[in-house]
Amino acid sequence: MAKITAVQRAQNKEKYDAIVVNCFFDKGWDYITLNNIAKELGLSKSSVQAYYPTKMDFGLTLKDKVFPIMLNKLDFTSPETFINSWGTALAERKIFAMVVHLLVANATSQATSAMTIAGITKLKGMIAKEWGSEEKAQHAIYQVLGLSVMELAKAGHAS
């Protein structure tokens, strides 16, 4: 197999990343596997693995794409409005539910949990700053994560 240049590799990665992101938003986190992405790209599994050696590498591709989606749907005015807006977004917005499913699924996965914990910590820090209370932020995060697990399980999205 011929070697590709660094420029070509970067172009390929950008193109492949776009497919990974689109697949996530169309079909969810559970769909993001080497087999499925290879099929989507029309490449061999080993070719895809050269760009995404682990599941965490797929997660890194989504890293800066999913957090803004969550933030757009949330009301940070108070703990009550935050929790209510989270529940509403979870129930009414498929993409928000997919992002939350990714968050919940990865929170217990060895491969991607550090990245997920960093995202949760970032969100908690934002709301603690907004409300001036670390305790209120922690409580709200516990509530929305518990709500998420229950709602995703009820909807059949949790694995």
C-alpha positions in Angstrom: 0.0 0.0 0.0 1.4 3.4 -1.0 2.2 5.9 1.8 0.2 9.0 1.9 1.5 12.5 2.7 0.8 14.2 6.0 -1.4 16.7 4.1 -3.5 13.9 2.5 -3.8 12.2 5.9 -5.0 15.4 7.5 -7.5 15.9 4.6 -8.7 12.3 5.0 -9.1 12.7 8.8 -11.2 15.8 8.3 -13.4 14.1 5.8 -13.7 11.0 8.0 -14.4 13.1 11.1 -17.3 14.7 9.3 -18.8 11.3 8.6 -18.3 10.2 12.2 -20.1 13.3 13.4 -23.0 12.9 10.9 -23.3 9.2 11.9 -23.5 10.1 15.5 -26.2 12.7 14.9 -28.2 10.4 12.6 -27.8 7.1 14.4 -26.3 7.7 17.9 -23.2 6.7 19.8 -23.9 3.0 19.7 -23.6 3.1 15.9 -20.1 4.5 16.1 -18.0 1.3 15.7 -15.0 0.5 13.4 -17.3 -1.8 11.3 -20.0 0.8 10.8 -17.7 3.7 10.1 -15.7 1.5 7.7 -18.9 0.7 5.9 -19.9 4.3 5.7 -16.6 5.3 4.3 -16.2 2.4 2.0 -12.9 1.5 3.5 -11.5 -1.5 5.2 -11.6 -1.8 9.0 -7.8 -1.6 9.2 -7.8 1.6 7.1 -10.3 3.2 9.5 -8.4 1.9 12.5 -5.3 3.8 11.3 -7.2 7.0 12.0 -9.3 5.8 15.0 -7.3 3.2 16.9 -9.8 3.1 19.8 -13.4 4.0 20.6 -12.0 7.0 22.5 -10.7 8.4 19.3 -14.2 8.5 17.9 -15.2 10.3 21.1 -12.4 12.8 20.7 -13.9 13.6 17.2 -17.2 14.5 18.8 -15.7 16.3 21.8 -16.1 19.9 20.7 -19.2 19.2 18.7 -21.7 17.9 21.3 -21.1 20.2 24.3 -22.4 23.3 22.5 -25.6 21.4 21.5 -26.3 20.7 25.2 -25.6 24.2 26.3 -28.0 25.7 23.6 -30.9 23.7 25.0 -30.4 24.6 28.7 -31.6 27.4 30.9 -29.1 28.3 33.5 -31.2 30.9 35.3 -31.7 28.8 38.4 -31.3 25.2 39.5 -35.0 24.6 38.9 -35.0 26.1 35.4 -31.8 24.2 34.6 -33.3 20.8 35.7 -36.6 21.5 33.9 -34.9 22.6 30.7 -32.7 19.4 30.8 -35.8 17.2 31.2 -37.6 19.0 28.4 -34.7 18.8 26.0 -34.2 15.1 26.9 -37.8 14.4 26.1 -38.3 16.6 23.1 -35.0 16.6 21.2 -33.6 13.5 19.7 -30.1 15.0 19.3 -30.0 16.1 23.0 -31.0 12.6 24.0 -28.2 11.1 21.9 -25.7 13.4 23.5 -26.9 12.5 27.0 -26.8 8.8 26.1 -23.2 9.3 25.0 -22.5 11.0 28.3 -24.2 8.4 30.4 -22.7 5.4 28.4 -19.2 6.8 28.6 -19.3 7.8 32.2 -18.8 4.2 33.1 -16.6 3.2 30.2 -12.9 2.8 30.9 -12.0 3.9 27.4 -13.7 7.3 27.5 -14.6 8.1 31.0 -11.9 10.7 31.7 -13.2 12.8 28.8 -16.8 12.4 29.9 -15.9 13.3 33.5 -14.1 16.4 32.2 -17.2 17.4 30.3 -19.4 17.0 33.4 -16.9 18.9 35.5 -16.8 21.7 33.0 -20.7 21.9 33.0 -20.7 21.8 36.8 -18.1 24.6 37.0 -20.1 26.7 34.6 -23.3 26.4 36.6 -21.5 26.9 39.9 -20.1 30.1 38.6 -23.5 31.2 37.3 -25.3 30.4 40.6 -22.5 31.2 42.9 -22.8 27.8 44.6 -20.8 24.7 44.1 -23.3 22.8 46.2 -26.3 23.8 44.1 -24.4 22.9 41.0 -23.4 19.5 42.3 -27.0 18.8 43.4 -28.4 19.8 40.0 -25.9 17.7 38.1 -26.8 14.7 40.3 -30.5 15.3 39.6 -30.1 15.6 35.8 -27.8 12.6 35.5 -30.2 10.5 37.5 -33.2 11.8 35.5 -31.2 11.0 32.3 -30.5 7.4 33.3 -34.1 6.8 34.2 -35.5 8.5 31.1 -33.1 6.8 28.7 -33.8 3.4 30.3 -37.5 4.1 30.0 -37.2 5.1 26.3 -35.0 2.0 25.6 -31.9 4.0 24.7 -29.7 2.9 27.6 -27.5 -0.1 27.0 
